[in-house]
Amino acid sequence: MKTSLIFFIFLLISALTACKKSSKSPVSTPENAQDATFDIQILTQNLTHPWELLWGSDNFIWMTERGGKISRVNPDNGTVTNVFTIPDAKSIGEGGLLGMVLHPSFNVNPNVFLAYNYDKVGTYTEKVVRYTYNGTTLINPVIILDNIPASSIHNGCRLLISSDLKLFISTGDASNQASAQNINSLSGKILRLNLDGSIPADNPINSNPVWSYGHRNPQGLVFVKENLFSSEHGPSMDDEINLILKNRNFGWPSVNGFCNESGEKPFCTSNNVVEPLKSWTPTLAVSGMDFYNNEAIPQWKNSLILSTLKDQTLYQLKFNSNTDKIEETKEIFRNTYGRLRDVCVAPDGRVFVATSNGSNDKIIVLKKK
């Protein structure tokens, strides 16, 4: 009887202790990127080399395809509506219709800026053209910048408009490596213009659109607060993420990645070279990227979401609190949809990614479960 009483008291104490523990809030541990839970779905398919995805103020995804098509994509059901096909866009190799940006006050100024390659009297050339969207199609083309050298490779070309209404244009070296160091060439640069194509008075070189130089093939461009970042293809080593600074040299072709080789160090010292925030060897073929700062997937906050072609991986690049250094890199998914060309983050936190396989390309959407 005494043994039974002692056992009963032990059970009662154990039950009370368990209840006390269960009444506390569960202990939470910080989640990292690979702990993020999300759904991946195919939004639309049967595309051909989509190149640019961007979110419009009309709550549609605007898309370019290298063959010359501009479309609006319904982000909820994937319906693709053709807006316009550029008649003189010419796709050779990696060239064709590339970057696009909408005017920040699109509802008031429905201007669409497009960068594309074309045949200019037998010479493959790139230009930036501003169109007006009339609610159905694009009209009234105005050339903003012409005579950008083009090639079957290394054309850039992303477009971006800053908060002070300046147009930034990334260009590749267009198969002419030396042009990246020539400040009188439009190749291998980040260019900066007013929206009418004129040269801003505060550009570093008088009457010159060059903002930074020494670039090989920058295919990603994004503002994070007031900082401008690019993703850039290396040759066989040193793909780069760069913080773009006014009138600075990013080294190509004399420097790959960091100034860490004996032949590179003197050039870096004497030529005002900026080292990348991050580099990869072997290369991943980094392409389009966007900034994620949404509560929908909190593990991705304050991060670049980066697409890669050769590596076929979507990456999260986590910034420090000042958004001037990359603290960690995480894979979101790998080898699932093939080559990945561009990323678009919607205001509600959904992430849209365009593939670049050339056959039955897709837009996929990642969203919180």
Secondary structure, DSSP 8 states (H G I E B T S, - for coil): -HHHHHHHHHHHHHHHHHHHHHTS--------GGG--EEEEEEEEEES-EEEEEE-TTSSEEEEETTSEEEEE-TTT--EEEEEE-TT----TT-SEEEEEE-TTTTTS-EEEEEEEEEETTEEEEEEEEEEE-SSSEEEEEEEEEEEE--SS-----EEE-TT-EEEEE---TT-GGGGG-TTSSSSEEEEEETTS---TTSSSTT--EEEE--S-EEEEEEETTEEEEEE--SSS-EEEEEE-TT-B--TTT--SSS-STTTHHHHHHTTB---SEEESS---EEEEEEE--TTSGGGTTEEEEEESSS-EEEEEEE-TTSSSEEEEEEEEESSSS-EEEEEE-TTS-EEEEE--SSSEEEEEEEE-
